[in-house]
Amino acid sequence: MRTARTLMVSLLAVFALGAVAATAAQAVIQGPFWKVCKNVGLNNGTFEDAQCSVAGGSKEWEQVRLKAAGTEELEAKTSEGEHVLSTAGGLKQINCTKVSLGAGSVIEGKNGGNEGQIAKNVKVEYRGCSVVGNGTPCAVTEPLTTAKLIGKLGYAEKNAGGTEGKGKLLIIFEVEAAPHTLFATVNFTGTGCMATSTQVTTSGTSNGVIAELLIENSHNAIVAGGGTGTFEKQAMIGDVNFPATTITKMWYETALSTFEERKGGLAAFGVGVTLQSDTDVNLASDNIWGVFT
């Protein structure tokens, strides 16, 4: 996966996606979960290398599924690129060139087979920001920092019977604190500013904002089910991608074969907005990691 040197995906961490169809399914496709390549001691694992790619040899490395109370910290390296929050037609935009994660952002495991796992305490900081459409001169007060977010892993689709998730693996970032609607307050300074601030919130019945999980250095998706034609794998870098077209829904498995629809969408300046951002994320340990089903 391609990394958060940050998140939103990210962020989120945390991950895995693109546009391929699963061709082989497991007996039961579970709620997406984190795996981390860890040293488990001589002859206690499957692999001889820290990439968990070569079987045999010392057998001291293993793809370990995170369980309850198991966490891995996401590293807050600064990721440079274009991160744009825009109203329809781009009449108003907030553009930032750097994004990083606040300390304490982690992925967390769970026991049991099915509930989608999470990233938590995710706090995203944006710098190098400017604003368009709010008068001039006008500047964004930095850093532009989000509330603490929780990221939930899920699926783009579910099967016809509604018993299994399928398709791209996604992550929705939701505000941790009640009423779970205020992502950030953006403040502006300058004698030409038409508005001195705007709130970035969930829009309508939205629960948060949804990202794709991409593989390191590619835009191939990680797809549920494993098998030929899918890209369910581990890498050092996870790529959390908010595409130009807002992802409006995903399916989060809350228990065995029980799915809850989670909706995506943001608002700012009093109207709906699109977040377009691509952020690299890695573990502070630099271990190989990934999302599996």
NUDREN-133267 format. One record per atom (N, C-alpha, C): y negated, z, x. Coordinates in steps of 0.001 Angstrom, whole numbers, padded with zeros to 6 digits, always signed. Example, Ala and Ser with C-alpha at 12.3 -4.5 7.8 and 13.67 -1.06 7.14 Angstrom:
2
+005690+007800+013190/+004500+007800+012300/+003300+007800+013200/+002250+007080+012850/+001060+007140+013670/-000030+007870+012900/
END
This chain:
293
+001184+000000+000823/+000000+000000+000000/-001245+000000+000865/-002365-000475+000399/-003567-000540+001214/-004444+000693+001197/-004970+001546+001728/-005454+002918+001599/-006694+003470+000969/-006820+004935+000635/-008125+005580+000532/-008374+006184+001821/-008517+005266+002669/-009293+005999+003583/-010103+006801+002610/-009900+006680+001384/-010570+007301+000262/-009814+007361-001013/-010208+006969-002013/-009640+006775-003292/-010161+005919-003959/-010934+006707-005222/-010845+006459-006528/-009513+006061-006653/-007637+005663-005255/-007297+005419-005535/-007630+005608-004966/-007085+006658-006454/-007115+005662-005920/-006414+006786-005699/-009436+006990-005235/-009375+007262-005537/-008797+007005-005034/-008029+007591-006823/-007677+007545-006512/-007701+007444-006280/-005076+007805-004096/-004586+007610-003916/-004127+007161-004036/-003123+007367-004268/-002664+007486-004351/-001904+006544-004456/-001655+004011-003876/-000640+003555-004561/+000076+002338-004886/+000065+001496-005800/+001062+000455-005904/+000906-000802-006763/+000260-002026-006809/+000327-003033-007895/+000079-004528-007669/-000082-005439-008664/-000380-006882-008609/-000097-007656-009856/+000905-008550-009886/+001194-009297-011097/+002550-009936-011043/+003609-009128-010782/+004947-009664-010720/+005801-009000-011772/+006877-009641-012196/+007713-009091-013247/+008953-008470-012643/+009360-007318-013194/+010572-006678-012712/+011777-007501-013123/+012729-007663-012210/+013902-008470-012529/+015176-007650-012551/+015103-006430-012069/+016282-005590-012091/+015850-004179-012431/+016465-003568-013440/+016061-002240-013887/+017069-001193-013448/+016574+000017-013211/+017452+001135-012945/+018055+001583-014269/+019040+002496-014182/+019661+002989-015402/+018617+003597-016319/+017742+004417-015756/+016620+004955-016506/+015376+004841-015631/+014380+004157-016113/+013132+004072-015365/+012313+005311-015688/+012028+006096-014678/+011375+007374-014891/+009869+007246-014780/+009187+008312-015259/+007753+008370-015081/+007445+008212-013607/+006471+007413-013224/+006269+007172-011797/+006125+008471-011021/+006686+008483-009794/+006616+009686-008975/+006308+009312-007530/+005784+010288-006789/+005438+010095-005390/+006655+010300-004498/+006760+009474-003463/+007715+009716-002387/+006957+009693-001067/+007361+010593-000152/+006743+010667+001168/+007845+010643+002213/+007687+009817+003245/+008656+009755+004336/+008448+010970+005231/+009459+011868+005292/+009316+013122+006022/+010469+013333+006996/+010168+014080+008064/+011193+014479+009016/+011945+015670+008429/+013256+015489+008189/+014062+016538+007550/+015082+017133+008523/+014950+016777+009805/+015857+017331+010809/+017006+016403+011156/+017526+016549+012347/+018579+015697+012872/+019789+015657+011937/+020195+014438+011578/+021367+014170+010733/+021238+014690+009304/+020031+015068+008902/+019831+015533+007525/+019245+014455+006618/+018923+013303+007185/+018310+012246+006402/+019091+010957+006443/+018388+009860+006194/+019000+008540+006137/+018497+007626+007249/+017243+007848+007674/+016570+006902+008564/+016302+007508+009941/+016152+006615+010937/+015857+007079+012286/+014387+006969+012648/+013583+006388+011757/+012179+006138+012090/+011238+006726+011059/+009988+006960+011477/+008983+007600+010622/+008461+006671+009529/+008917+005433+009516/+008556+004503+008440/+009644+004455+007367/+010738+005219+007589/+011886+005204+006657/+012329+003770+006381/+012463+003003+007459/+012833+001596+007298/+014130+001225+008010/+014570+002041+008982/+015776+001735+009743/+016807+002838+009515/+017881+002493+008820/+018920+003476+008514/+019767+003760+009746/+020320+004991+009794/+021226+005353+010866/+020533+006069+012004/+021128+005970+013204/+020543+006617+014374/+020504+008129+014222/+019338+008699+014462/+019181+010158+014406/+019229+010712+012985/+019025+009847+012008/+019049+010251+010593/+018188+011495+010336/+016988+011495+010902/+016125+012670+010717/+014945+012426+009790/+014845+011236+009227/+013755+010915+008310/+014324+010549+006943/+013588+010943+005895/+014047+010669+004527/+012867+010403+003615/+013083+009542+002613/+012103+009339+001548/+012240+010506+000577/+011326+011448+000649/+011424+012693-000117/+010531+012611-001346/+011142+012818-002486/+010371+012860-003731/+009639+014192-003825/+008334+014143-004115/+007581+015383-004274/+008039+016096-005535/+008327+017376-005402/+008740+018191-006539/+007611+019146-006904/+007843+020001-007914/+006828+020959-008350/+006356+021795-007172/+005058+022021-007127/+004403+022788-006068/+004334+022012-004759/+004898+020813-004741/+004794+019980-003552/+003527+019148-003599/+002691+019265-002576/+001448+018495-002542/+001282+017836-001181/+000493+016782-001156/+000095+016123+000083/-001388+015808-000041/-002167+016195+000971/-003611+015974+000899/-003957+014522+001182/-004900+014015+000402/-005414+012667+000606/-006542+012720+001621/-006543+011771+002547/-007546+011825+003587/-008843+011179+003140/-009947+011769+003555/-011274+011342+003136/-011951+010481+004186/-011246+009486+004691/-011909+008537+005576/-012871+007694+004754/-013959+007290+005366/-014931+006475+004647/-014445+005038+004544/-014431+004529+003335/-014028+003147+003087/-015268+002329+002767/-015490+001273+003540/-016666+000440+003317/-016291-000810+002531/-017185-001207+001644/-016942-002373+000806/-017961-002393-000304/-017658-003126-001361/-018555-003198-002502/-017961-002406-003650/-018713-001433-004133/-018293-000603-005260/-019421-000687-006282/-019153-001361-007401/-020222-001759-008313/-019956-001237-009723/-020932-000534-010280/-020927-000127-011674/-021959-000992-012383/-021513-001791-013363/-022391-002827-013903/-022318-002911-015421/-023483-003113-016052/-023506-003409-017482/-023166-004882-017682/-022941-005287-018915/-022598-006680-019217/-023669-007614-018669/-023215-008664-017973/-024140-009628-017418/-024852-009151-016168/-024538-007941-015723/-025137-007422-014500/-026609-007094-014615/-027110-006886-015849/-028536-006591-016027/-028918-005276-015355/-027982-004325-015385/-028189-003074-014657/-026956-002822-013806/-027194-002491-012541/-026086-002256-011619/-026404-001097-010692/-025353-000357-010356/-025419+000591-009251/-024425+000079-008223/-024925-000248-007037/-024098-000806-005972/-024017+000184-004824/-022804+000494-004386/-022615+001393-003250/-021720+000708-002222/-021940+001014-000958/-021187+000358+000109/-020174+001267+000790/-020237+002572+000530/-019304+003497+001165/-018774+004482+000127/-017480+004780+000213/-016878+005751-000688/-015907+006607+000105/-015862+007890-000214/-014937+008812+000459/-014458+009844-000542/-013424+010588-000147/-012872+011639-000999/-013343+013000-000526/-013629+013866-001485/-013966+015235-001145/-012740+015991-000666/-012956+017051+000105/-011854+017877+000600/-011069+018463-000567/-009744+018549-000396/-008898+019147-001425/-008295+018167-002397/-008589+016874-002243/-007967+015857-003097/-006504+015711-002692/-005583+015866-003639/-004152+015859-003311/-003354+015055-004326/-002150+014618-003896/-001137+014183-004851/-000192+015356-005046/+000382+015471-006245/+001201+016642-006572/+002478+016200-007269/+003592+016806-006869/+004875+016497-007489/+005164+017370-008699/+006226+017005-009399/+006696+017771-010559/+008214+017765-010553/+008827+018808-011124/+010262+018816-011316/+010615+017985-012537/+011896+017689-012677/+012308+016896-013826/+012144+015428-013525/+012677+014598-014397/+012751+013196-014071/+011687+012312-014628/+010916+012762-015596/+010209+011750-016354/+008705+011851-016456/+008145+013025-016429/+006697+013092-016597/+006005+012435-015406/+005066+011529-015699/+004334+010856-014637/+003620+011859-013749/+003698+011671-012439/+003085+012611-011517/+001594+012329-011358/+000913+013202-010613/-000550+013183-010656/-001186+013253-009267/-002461+012919-009240/-003361+013295-008154/-004358+014261-008785/-004779+015292-008061/-005700+016250-008671/-006772+016665-007677/-007789+017328-008217/-008959+017752-007436/-009624+016570-006734/-009511+015410-007344/-010064+014201-006737/-011565+014143-007010/-012337+014235-005950/-013791+014179-006066/-014268+013039-005182/-014906+012048-005797/-015277+010839-005075/-016763+010870-004746/-017100+010525-003510/-018488+010513-003063/-018878+009096-002648/-019989+008614-003209/-020486+007274-002904/-021792+007385-002122/-021930+006515-001131/-023153+006441-000330/-023526+004976-000115/-024698+004789+000478/-025178+003426+000672/-025455+002748-000658/-026037+003501-001607/-026184+003023-002988/-027581+002455-003250/-027628+001516-004160/-028889+000950-004641/-028753+000685-006130/-029873+000479-006799/-029852+000230-008240/-030630-001034-008559/-030115-001798-009516/-030759-003021-009998/-031039-002854-011490/-032219-003264-011926/-032525-003243-013352/-033131-001952-013858/-033531-001073-012944/-034140+000198-013357/-035563+000330-012805/-036199-000828-012551/-037563-000816-012042/-037608-000722-010522/-038781-000976-009966/-038987-000864-008516/-040364-000263-008224/-040497+000512-007148/-039399+000964-006295/-038566+002051-006975/-037266+002003-006738/-036362+002983-007349/-035107+003075-006493/-034678+004286-006169/-033519+004496-005307/-032549+005468-005961/-031298+005393-005548/-030262+006299-006029/-030225+007530-005139/-030249+008718-005749/-030119+009955-004984/-028679+010092-004494/-028508+010355-003186/-027164+010419-002606/-026849+011817-002074/-025541+012149-001951/-024443+011290-002375/-024295+011277-003890/-023783+010157-004404/-023440+010069-005817/-022017+010605-005920/-021867+011762-006555/-020584+012468-006540/-020024+012611-007946/-018736+012329-008095/-018096+012481-009403/-017720+013937-009650/-017419+014228-010899/-016774+015499-011233/-015368+015490-010643/-014688+016626-010661/-013294+016650-010233/-012458+015849-011227/-011642+014968-010682/-010834+014084-011516/-009352+014378-011328/-008579+014057-012354/-007121+014110-012255/-006605+012694-012475/-005713+012251-011609/-005147+010914-011724/-003729+010980-012248/-003422+010245-013314/-002088+010252-013913/-001432+008889-013712/-000217+008895-013166/+000513+007655-012950/+001166+007180-014237/+001151+005871-014457/+001769+005331-015660/+002066+003856-015517/+002314+003216-016655/+002762+001832-016713/+001798+000973-017521/+001763-000307-017178/+000955-001244-017954/+001563-001502-019322/+002893-001386-019439/+003584-001703-020688/+004724-000716-020913/+005327-000809-022106/+006601-000145-022342/+007536-001159-022984/+008837-000899-022936/+009777-001886-023457/+009744-001933-024984/+010469-002910-025544/+010422-003136-026996/+010858-001899-027779/+011788-001145-027218/+012258+000048-027916/+011376+001259-027690/+010392+001118-026810/+009486+002231-026543/+010121+003355-025761/+011242+003045-025050/+011976+004101-024359/+011748+004110-022853/+011198+003026-022308/+010971+002951-020875/+009652+002250-020578/+008998+002688-019492/+007824+001985-019030/+008225+000751-018250/+007318-000208-018164/+007609-001399-017372/+006302-002039-016906/+006435-003050-016067/+005264-003760-015578/+004570-003028-014452/+003306-003365-014247/+002543-002788-013150/+002453-001273-013262/+002470-000630-012104/+002193+000800-012059/+000690+000991-011940/+000160+001855-012782/-001282+002081-012861/-001582+003561-012679/-002850+003865-012481/-003280+005266-012432/-004580+005386-013218/-004638+006383-014103/-005867+006637-014847/-006509+007905-014290/-007807+007810-014017/-008558+008975-013560/-009328+009545-014730/-009071+010830-015017/-009715+011528-016122/-010452+012749-015573/-011488+013166-016274/-012251+014341-015857/-011412+015588-016113/-011269+016445-015083/-010437+017643-015232/-011005+018632-016241/-012312+018880-016195/-012913+019939-017012/-013265+019439-018413/-013074+020321-019409/-013474+020009-020781/-014982+019787-020821/-015458+018885-021675/-014730+018085-022671/-014154+016785-022127/-013980+016667-020815/-013279+015550-020177/-013992+014209-020357/-015312+014234-020415/-016045+012995-020673/-017055+012614-019589/-017597+013594-018853/-018693+013316-017922/-018170+013092-016504/-018157+011829-016077/-017688+011489-014738/-018727+011826-013669/-019973+011499-013938/-021004+011735-012932/-022375+011624-013574/-023351+012291-012979/-024752+012084-013324/-025427+011407-012135/-026017+010248-012389/-026686+009492-011331/-028181+009747-011450/-028776+010264-010393/-030219+010524-010375/-030945+009456-009570/-032151+009111-010038/-032956+008085-009382/-034293+008676-008944/-034808+008184-007818/-036128+008600-007346/-036969+007370-007030/-038275+007472-007301/-039176+006362-007030/-040187+006213-008156/-041377+005787-007801/-042446+005679-008804/-042194+004568-009816/-041288+003629-009496/-041041+002528-010415/-039842+002699-011319/-039126+003827-011193/-037899+004020-011983/-038210+004119-013477/-037535+003319-014266/-037694+003396-015723/-036943+004598-016288/-035800+004915-015715/-035043+006107-016093/-034850+006946-014844/-034976+008256-014965/-034817+009131-013808/-033361+009527-013580/-032509+009244-014572/-031084+009548-014412/-030290+008820-015489/-028985+008718-015269/-028071+008241-016305/-026744+008956-016127/-026055+009192-017212/-024741+009816-017152/-023660+008748-017236/-022666+008862-016361/-021495+007986-016427/-020421+008759-017175/-020029+008245-018334/-019120+008958-019225/-017978+008048-019663/-016980+008656-020312/-015978+007840-020982/-016662+007127-022144/-016156+005952-022497/-016755+005189-023595/-015873+005238-024826/-016479+005469-025981/-015729+005470-027239/-014558+006428-027211/-013346+005889-027471/-012134+006723-027489/-011419+006714-026139/-012093+006232-025115/-011490+006170-023783/-011157+007560-023253/-010084+007618-022433/-009703+008860-021764/-010189+008925-020325/-010502+007760-019736/-010900+007737-018336/-011063+006310-017851/-010784+006100-016568/-010912+004769-015981/-009609+004451-015243/-009091+003231-015435/-007746+002865-014981/-007820+001905-013798/-006966+002163-012797/-006908+001320-011602/-005496+000791-011384/-005425-000328-010653/-004163-000852-010154/-003814-000139-008860/-002508-000102-008559/-002037+000422-007285/-001483-000749-006488/-002086-001025-005336/-001721-002195-004544/-001008-001795-003260/-000312-002769-002676/+000423-002547-001444/-000457-002834-000249/-000202-002125+000824/-000963-002284+002056/-001162-003759+002423/-002452-004103+002589/-002841-005422+003073/-002393-006581+002193/-002194-006334+000906/-001869-007444+000011/-002296-007076-001393/-002303-008042-002264/-002603-007773-003656/-001373-008014-004523/-000196-007787-003939/+001025-007799-004736/+001145-006469-005463/+001608-006532-006679/+001721-005311-007457/+003008-004581-007157/+002968-003270-007328/+004213-002526-007426/+004571-002479-008900/+005811-002862-009174/+006267-003037-010547/+007454-002125-010792/+007540-001582-011985/+008616-000659-012321/+009974-001331-012236/+010975-000586-011770/+012349-001046-011876/+013032-001366-010576/+012297-001635-009514/+012932-001999-008259/+013605-003354-008352/+014244-003775-007276/+014983-005026-007300/+014173-006202-006802/+014837-007343-006690/+014197-008545-006179/+012992-008930-007017/+011910-009295-006332/+010718-009720-007055/+009751-008593-007349/+010126-007375-006982/+009211-006259-007167/+008791-005732-005797/+007794-004874-005793/+007252-004383-004530/+007132-002869-004568/+008203-002216-004924/+008227-000766-004985/+008592-000280-003591/+007626+000191-002830/+007872+000517-001432/+006886+001564-000947/+007099+002007+000285/+006193+002951+000914/+005373+002268+001998/+004197+002786+002258/+003347+002298+003338/+002395+003426+003716/+001696+003294+004833/+000754+004336+005235/-000484+004309+004363/-000856+003104+003919/-002111+002944+003194/-001865+002571+001745/-002504+003275+000837/-002462+002946-000575/-003799+002378-001006/-003779+001391-001851/-004991+000698-002265/-005207+000916-003757/-006315+001550-004100/-006657+001802-005496/-007711+000788-005905/-007349-000083-006825/-008199-001227-007158/-008638-001188-008620/-009946-001118-008828/-010529-001268-010155/-010994-002721-010262/-010302-003560-011046/-010618-004990-011071/-011885-005294-011860/-012356-006557-011711/-013586-006976-012385/-013470-006867-013896/-012272-007086-014430/-012027-006915-015867/-011430-005532-016104/-012091-004717-016888/-011652-003343-017137/-010245-003307-017723/-009385-002463-017157/-008053-002230-017735/-008233-001226-018874/-007890-001627-020074/-008240-000828-021251/-007159+000136-021721/-005913-000026-021214/-004901+000941-021644/-003728+000968-020673/-003000+002066-020692/-001748+002220-019958/-000887+003230-020712/+000365+003345-020283/+001305+004244-020946/+001738+005335-019979/+001548+006578-020395/+001871+007755-019587/+003067+008450-020218/+004137+008649-019428/+005344+009272-019963/+005218+010786-019886/+005212+011435-021031/+005039+012886-021089/+006362+013636-021111/+007443+012964-021483/+008787+013526-021504/+009742+012335-021563/+011044+012595-021487/+012011+011515-021482/+011796+010565-022657/+011497+009305-022343/+011328+008244-023344/+010220+008539-024352/+009279+009385-023983/+008135+009692-024842/+006866+009264-024120/+006158+008299-024708/+004996+007721-024047/+003730+007985-024849/+002666+008204-024110/+001354+008437-024703/+000412+007354-024188/-000263+006698-025097/-001220+005676-024680/-002482+006354-024151/-002925+005946-022977/-004176+006432-022410/-005120+005241-022297/-006353+005423-022750/-007306+004317-022822/-008336+004405-021707/-008764+003228-021217/-009715+003170-020128/-011038+002551-020528/-012126+003079-019999/-013451+002523-020250/-014536+003519-019906/-015649+003019-019346/-016770+003870-018970/-018053+003378-019621/-019037+004276-019685/-020362+003934-020206/-021423+004540-019299/-022553+003852-019209/-023740+004349-018490/-024939+003598-019022/-026121+004115-018845/-027349+003512-019383/-027234+003299-020897/-026361+004086-021547/-026218+004000-022995/-025328+002875-023486/-024663+002138-022578/-023798+001023-022975/-022523+001042-022128/-021552+000213-022518/-020331+000100-021737/-020600-000511-020372/-019883-000051-019353/-020041-000579-017997/-018667-000850-017387/-018661-001707-016382/-017449-002015-015630/-017566-001446-014223/-016505-000776-013762/-016435-000328-012379/-015560-001312-011619/-016126-001945-010603/-015358-002834-009742/-015355-002234-008341/-014157-001858-007873/-014070-001119-006613/-012667-001257-006050/-012556-001323-004738/-011264-001434-004069/-011281-000457-002897/-010453+000581-002977/-010555+001681-002022/-009222+001953-001342/-009252+002132-000032/-008064+002460+000738/-007858+003971+000774/-006592+004394+000616/-006278+005830+000618/-005050+006097+001477/-005092+007129+002279/-003898+007538+003017/-003764+009051+002994/-002584+009524+003349/-002353+010955+003417/-002974+011512+004697/-003446+012743+004619/-004023+013392+005800/-002992+013503+006917/-001720+013587+006538/-000630+013683+007525/-000340+012336+008188/-000878+011251+007612/-000584+009880+008041/+000873+009506+007827/+001602+010282+007021/+002973+009921+006669/+002986+008685+005776/+004090+007956+005827/+004305+006846+004908/+004533+007431+003515/+004007+006754+002470/+004144+007296+001118/+004137+006153+000110/+004434+006464-001139/+004456+005414-002146/+004720+005955-003538/+004743+005018-004494/+004989+005333-005896/+006302+004660-006302/+007187+005428-006922/+008497+004912-007320/+008784+005264-008780/+009827+004635-009334/+010180+004917-010739/+011614+005366-010845/
END
